[in-house]
Amino acid sequence: MSSVIEQAVQARLVAADPRTQTVTASLRYDRDDPFAVRIDFPPPATLENVEVAWTFARELLEDGLDGEAGEGDVRVRPYGFERTVLEFHAPEGTALVHIRTTELRRFLSSVEELVPAGREHLYLDMDHDLAELLRDAL
């Protein structure tokens, strides 16, 4: 079994004007970073026309499916029965993205099979991480 899960999702970007744009974004989970998930947006989704990636807590995504979650740069909350809102805050502004809740649940189900919630610590390589910290400190 691969140690990485990647799933394409349809992300509806909510803009200030009446139109919305739908792009294919990519959700990614890597067992080597067991507490985090990442979402990559293609260049057409951004004002600068460059790829953008956000990394945030797996638990934040899980919690946000059923209620408001997050207080920092990334916030997640349900939007009706079929969609979930991911809200990204940066100095340049705020982006709101709607994703089908079923797609997020399918992704998280695959993540759960790879690394069960509450067992993430078993997949950390503390010796490697400590060596990397010390290498950078010297």
Salt bridges, closest charged atoms under 4 A:
GLU6 OE1 - ARG28 NH1 3.23
ASP17 OD2 - ARG19 NE 3.17
ASP40 OD2 - ARG38 NH2 3.01
GLU62 OE2 - ARG58 NE 3.06
ASP66 OD1 - ARG105 NH2 3.12
GLU87 OE2 - ARG75 NH1 3.92
GLU87 OE1 - ARG77 NH1 2.61
GLU87 OE2 - HIS89 NE2 2.63
GLU103 OE2 - ARG100 NH1 3.46
GLU112 OE1 - ARG58 NH2 3.14
GLU120 OE2 - ARG58 NH1 3.42
ASP129 OD1 - HIS128 ND1 3.56
GLU132 OE2 - HIS128 NE2 3.87
GLU132 OE1 - ARG135 NH2 2.65
ASP136 OD1 - ARG135 NH2 3.26
